[in-house]
Amino acid sequence: MAGTHRPRPPMPTLTEAGPDEQQRQDFLRAVIRGFHSDNLSLDRWDLDRRLFEFDRCFGFTVDGRWVATCAAYTRQLTTPGGSVPIGAVTTVTVAPTHRRRGLLTAMMRHQLADLHRRQEPVALLWASESSIYGRFGYGSAVPRLLVSGQTRDLEFGPWAEVGDGWVEEVTKEEFAAATPTLHARLLPDRPGALDRPAVFWERDLLDRPEDRHGSPAVRYALYSAASGELAGYARFKVCSDWNGEQVAGEVEVVEIDAVDTPARAALWRFLLDLDLIRRLKVSSVAVDEPLRHLLADPRALDMVFSDSVYVRIVDLPRALQSRRYSTALDLVIEVSDQLLEHNQGVFRIVAEAGSPAQVTRVENRQPDLRLGIRELGAIYLGGVSLAALHRAGLVTEHTPGSVAEMALAFDWPIKPYCPDNF
């Protein structure tokens, strides 16, 4: 019967998003479809066209239709004692109709080559599924905590200092005007954090009702020191609820940061003491978040350990030269990298305590230890111990003591944390 047969579609073609407005919108529609979200909102298009770097957006098309997408943002990542330009990888999707055809691998190879061409030594991504990106050399580098608790049980101990300043709730406009300067001031102290250009502040603070999906509006608080200088900020949501005649409201903390522990404690106390609130929920904080140690009963805070961003070393010497080291280091390591040949081989790393490293490729030297590029990415920011990876069988030690030496050098007093979704 005529009309019952359809021709087989052609093979997918690697495609850049290009300058065409319609093609760019179609690219974003494919991304939105890939994450099962709502359709592209044209009233957000002005923000999206400024947010996305379309010369970094690409994927595969079939007859002009996107079946796979990938992109990156140009950002700066804080490292232990330094910073490094990165490609912040985003919008990685493959349509269900085109899975298991090698499209993801091809996009990863294409993007890594582009990052190297752009002289970005590191790539960073959030993995929607943790089992996907290790085979492309991405290591889970920044653990985080999800915390919750009943507010009535979260009283501070007598040692907790809340400073002599004050907290006030402010409008989104007041928050947007005051906070970016403080964020930039705090940025060098937190490995794993990213610079936040104006367009990302605009996106993060957008909070349109149609984007909330039943969630309450975001509210904003600032902490000022006794001198009047801004010293901390918080974004949060309050869900008012009742269990019969009993209040059962919840405060969800979106982001919190401050210049010191008393300022941070004052913000936490403000959030925990909100009227009609019985439960605290925080979707993400650093593993060294001091809140637990401020509490009279630390067990009252429920904590779930999880992963966050993954690090991929693109240019090994430049990446290792873009951070400092806690202790002196002089080791020869052998690194395997199946996707970037220039990272594969034997390297000598020499660093003084508190200084950047000198990294050189060496010949005819026996390595002290051997590891993969994924494991090197995992330890890069000081959030994962090389010793733990060694115990898991992921690192081979040839010279006794070399794992301990490298683990101590790569560790850092402040644990990495990335509050930025991208």
C-alpha positions in Angstrom: 0.0 0.0 0.0 1.4 3.4 -1.0 2.5 5.6 1.8 3.3 2.9 4.3 7.1 3.0 3.9 9.4 5.7 4.9 13.0 6.1 3.7 15.8 5.5 6.2 17.1 8.8 7.5 20.6 9.8 6.4 23.6 9.5 8.7 24.0 12.3 11.4 26.2 15.2 10.4 28.5 17.1 12.8 27.0 20.6 12.8 28.0 24.0 14.4 25.1 26.1 15.7 26.2 29.0 13.4 25.0 32.6 13.1 21.4 31.8 11.9 18.8 32.9 14.4 16.4 30.1 13.6 19.1 27.4 13.8 20.1 28.7 17.3 16.6 28.5 18.5 16.2 25.0 17.1 19.4 24.1 18.9 18.0 25.3 22.3 14.7 23.5 21.6 16.6 20.3 21.1 18.4 20.9 24.4 15.2 21.5 26.2 13.6 18.4 24.7 16.7 16.4 25.7 16.2 17.3 29.4 12.4 16.8 29.1 11.7 20.4 30.0 9.1 22.9 28.6 9.4 24.3 25.2 11.6 27.3 24.4 10.1 30.5 25.8 10.5 33.3 23.3 10.4 35.9 26.0 13.5 34.3 27.5 15.2 34.3 24.1 16.9 37.6 24.7 18.6 36.2 27.8 19.5 32.9 26.1 21.1 34.5 23.1 23.4 36.4 25.5 24.0 33.5 27.8 25.0 30.9 25.2 28.2 31.2 23.3 26.9 29.9 20.0 30.4 29.5 18.5 30.8 26.8 21.2 27.4 25.1 20.5 27.5 22.1 18.2 26.1 18.6 17.8 24.7 16.3 15.1 21.8 17.0 12.8 19.8 14.8 10.4 18.0 16.7 7.6 18.5 19.9 9.6 17.0 18.5 12.8 19.2 18.4 15.9 19.6 14.8 17.3 22.5 15.5 19.6 23.8 18.7 21.3 26.8 19.9 23.2 28.1 23.3 24.3 30.4 25.1 26.7 30.8 28.4 28.5 34.0 30.4 28.9 34.6 30.6 32.7 37.4 31.0 35.2 37.8 28.3 37.9 39.3 28.9 41.3 42.0 26.3 42.1 43.9 25.8 45.3 45.9 29.1 45.5 45.2 30.1 42.0 42.8 30.0 39.0 42.5 28.6 35.5 40.5 29.3 32.4 38.0 26.5 31.7 35.4 25.3 29.4 32.2 24.7 31.4 30.6 21.9 29.5 26.8 22.0 29.2 23.7 20.9 27.3 25.0 17.5 26.4 22.1 15.5 24.9 21.5 12.6 22.5 18.0 11.9 21.2 16.7 8.4 22.1 16.4 7.6 18.4 20.2 8.0 18.0 21.7 6.4 21.1 24.6 3.9 20.9 25.8 5.3 17.6 29.0 6.9 18.9 27.6 10.5 18.8 28.5 11.2 22.4 32.0 10.0 22.0 32.4 12.0 18.8 31.1 15.2 20.5 33.5 14.6 23.5 36.5 14.2 21.2 35.5 17.3 19.1 35.0 19.4 22.2 38.2 18.4 23.9 40.1 19.3 20.8 38.4 22.6 20.7 39.2 23.3 24.4 42.8 22.6 23.7 42.8 24.9 20.7 41.3 27.6 22.9 44.1 27.1 25.4 41.7 26.1 28.2 43.6 23.6 30.3 40.6 22.2 32.2 37.0 21.2 31.4 34.3 21.1 34.0 30.8 19.6 34.0 27.8 18.5 36.1 26.9 15.0 35.2 23.2 14.2 35.0 24.3 10.5 35.3 27.5 9.7 37.2 28.5 6.7 35.2 28.7 8.4 31.8 31.7 10.7 31.7 34.5 8.7 33.4 35.3 7.0 30.1 36.0 10.4 28.6 38.5 11.3 31.3 36.3 13.3 33.7 36.9 12.6 37.4 34.4 13.3 40.2 36.4 16.1 41.9 34.1 18.0 44.2 32.0 16.2 46.8 29.1 18.1 48.4 26.6 17.6 51.2 22.8 17.7 51.2 21.6 18.7 54.6 18.3 18.8 56.4 16.9 18.9 59.9 14.1 20.0 62.2 14.7 23.6 63.1 13.7 23.1 66.7 16.7 20.8 67.1 19.2 23.1 65.4 20.1 25.3 68.3 23.7 26.7 68.4 26.1 25.8 71.2 27.3 28.5 73.5 30.6 28.7 71.6 28.9 29.9 68.4 29.5 33.5 67.6 27.0 35.4 65.4 28.9 38.6 65.2 27.8 42.1 66.1 26.3 43.0 62.7 22.8 42.5 61.4 20.7 40.5 58.9 18.0 42.1 56.8 15.7 40.7 54.1 16.0 42.7 50.9 14.4 42.8 47.4 15.9 41.0 44.5 17.0 44.3 43.0 18.9 45.3 46.2 20.4 41.8 46.3 21.5 42.0 42.7 23.1 45.4 43.2 25.1 44.4 46.3 26.1 40.8 46.0 28.3 40.4 42.9 31.1 42.5 44.4 31.1 40.4 47.6 31.0 37.2 45.5 34.1 38.3 43.5 35.9 39.2 46.8 35.2 35.7 48.2 35.9 33.8 45.0 39.7 33.3 45.4 39.2 31.5 48.7 37.0 28.7 47.4 38.5 26.1 45.1 35.9 24.8 42.7 34.0 28.0 42.5 33.5 29.9 39.2 33.5 33.5 38.3 30.0 34.8 37.7 29.6 37.2 34.8 26.7 39.6 34.8 24.6 37.5 32.4 24.9 34.5 34.8 23.7 36.6 37.7 20.8 37.7 35.6 20.0 34.0 34.9 20.4 32.9 38.5 18.1 35.7 39.8 15.5 35.4 37.1 13.0 33.3 39.1 10.0 33.7 36.8 6.7 32.3 38.1 6.4 30.0 35.1 9.8 28.5 35.8 9.0 27.6 39.4 6.8 24.5 38.8 5.0 25.0 42.0 8.0 26.0 44.0 7.8 29.3 46.1 9.6 32.5 45.0 13.2 33.0 46.0 13.8 35.5 48.8 17.0 37.3 49.7 19.0 38.3 52.8 22.2 40.3 53.4 24.4 40.4 56.5 26.2 43.6 57.3 29.1 43.9 59.8 29.0 46.4 62.6 30.9 48.8 60.3 28.1 48.6 57.8 30.2 46.7 55.2 28.4 43.9 53.4 29.8 40.6 54.8 27.4 37.8 53.7 24.4 36.9 51.7 21.8 34.1 51.3 19.1 33.1 48.8 16.3 31.0 50.2 12.7 29.8 49.6 10.0 29.4 52.2 7.2 26.8 51.8 4.4 27.5 54.2 2.6 24.3 55.2 0.2 23.0 57.9 -0.3 19.5 59.3 -3.8 19.9 60.6 -3.5 22.7 63.1 0.3 22.4 63.4 2.7 24.5 61.4 5.0 22.5 59.1 6.7 25.1 57.0 10.1 24.5 55.3 13.0 26.8 54.5 15.1 25.7 51.5 18.5 27.4 51.3 19.6 28.1 47.7 22.9 29.7 48.3 24.8 31.1 51.3 28.2 32.6 51.7 30.0 35.0 54.0 33.4 36.5 54.8 33.8 34.6 58.1 32.1 32.1 60.4 30.3 34.7 62.6 28.7 36.3 59.6 27.8 32.9 58.2 26.4 31.9 61.6 24.2 35.0 61.7 22.7 34.1 58.4 22.1 30.5 59.4 20.4 31.7 62.6 18.2 34.1 60.6 17.1 31.3 58.4 16.5 28.8 61.2 14.5 31.3 63.3 12.0 32.3 60.6 8.4 32.2 61.9 6.2 29.1 61.1 9.2 27.1 59.9 9.9 23.6 61.2 12.3 22.1 58.7 15.5 23.1 57.1 16.5 21.8 53.6 19.8 22.6 51.8 20.4 20.9 48.5 24.1 21.6 48.4 26.8 22.9 50.7 30.6 22.3 50.9 31.8 19.3 52.8 33.6 21.7 55.2 30.4 23.7 55.9 30.8 24.8 59.5 27.0 24.6 60.4 27.3 21.2 62.0 30.1 22.4 64.3 28.0 25.3 65.4 25.2 23.1 66.7 24.7 22.0 70.3 23.5 18.6 68.9 25.4 17.9 65.6 23.4 14.7 65.1 20.3 16.8 64.6 21.6 17.8 61.2 21.0 15.0 58.6 23.7 14.9 56.0 23.9 13.0 52.7 27.2 12.8 50.8 26.9 13.3 47.0 29.0 14.4 44.0 28.9 17.6 42.1 31.2 18.7 39.3 33.6 16.6 37.3 37.1 17.8 36.2 38.8 16.9 32.9 42.4 17.8 32.5 42.9 19.0 28.9 46.5 20.4 29.1 48.3 18.5 31.9 51.3 20.8 32.4 49.3 24.0 32.3 46.6 22.7 34.6 49.1 21.5 37.2 50.9 24.8 37.0 47.7 26.7 37.7 47.4 25.7 41.3 49.6 25.6 44.4 50.5 22.7 46.6 50.3 22.2 50.3 53.6 20.5 50.7 56.8 20.1 48.7 56.6 17.7 45.8 59.1 16.0 43.5 57.7 13.0 41.7 57.7 11.3 38.4 54.2 10.2 37.3 53.0 8.2 34.3 49.6 9.3 33.0 47.3 7.4 30.6 44.9 9.4 28.4 43.0 7.6 25.6 41.5 10.7 24.1 44.3 13.4 24.3 47.7 12.0 23.2 49.6 15.0 24.4 48.6 14.2 28.0 49.9 10.7 27.8 53.3 9.9 29.0 55.7 10.4 31.9 56.0 13.8 33.7 58.0 15.2 36.5 56.2 17.4 38.9 58.3 19.7 41.2 56.8 22.2 43.6 57.7 23.9 46.8 55.1 24.1 49.6 52.6 26.9 48.8 53.9 27.4 45.3 52.9 26.4 41.7 54.5 23.4 40.1 57.0 23.0 37.4 55.9 20.2 35.1 58.1 18.7 32.4 57.8 15.6 30.2 60.7 13.2 30.8 62.2 10.3 29.0 64.0 7.2 30.3 62.7 7.8 33.9 60.9 5.1 35.9 57.7 6.6 37.2 57.0 6.7 41.0 53.4 6.1 40.4 50.9 5.5 37.5 47.4 6.9 37.2 44.8 7.7 34.6 43.7 11.2 33.5 40.4 10.6 35.2 42.1 10.1 38.6 44.3 13.2 38.0 41.1 15.2 37.4 39.5 13.8 40.5 42.3 15.0 42.8 43.0 18.3 41.0 41.1 20.6 43.3 42.0 18.9 46.6 38.6 17.4 47.3 39.5 13.7 46.6 42.4 11.9 48.2 44.9 10.2 45.9 45.4 7.7 48.8 41.7 6.7 48.6 42.0 6.2 44.9 45.1 4.1 45.5 43.3 1.9 48.0 40.5 1.5 45.5 43.0 0.1 43.0 42.9 3.1 40.6 46.5 4.2 41.2 49.6 2.1 41.0 52.5 2.9 43.3 56.0 2.0 42.1 58.0 3.9 44.7 56.9 3.3 48.3 55.7 6.6 49.8 55.0 8.3 46.5 51.2 8.1 46.9 51.3 9.7 50.3 53.7 12.4 49.1 51.4 13.3 46.2 48.2 13.0 48.3 49.5 15.5 50.9 50.7 17.9 48.2 47.4 18.0 46.3 45.3 18.3 49.5 44.2 21.8 50.5 42.9 23.3 53.8 39.7 24.7 52.1 37.7 22.0 50.4 36.4 22.6 46.9 32.8 23.6 46.3 31.0 24.7 43.2 27.7 26.6 43.9 27.3 27.4 40.2 25.0 25.3 38.0 25.7 25.5 34.3 
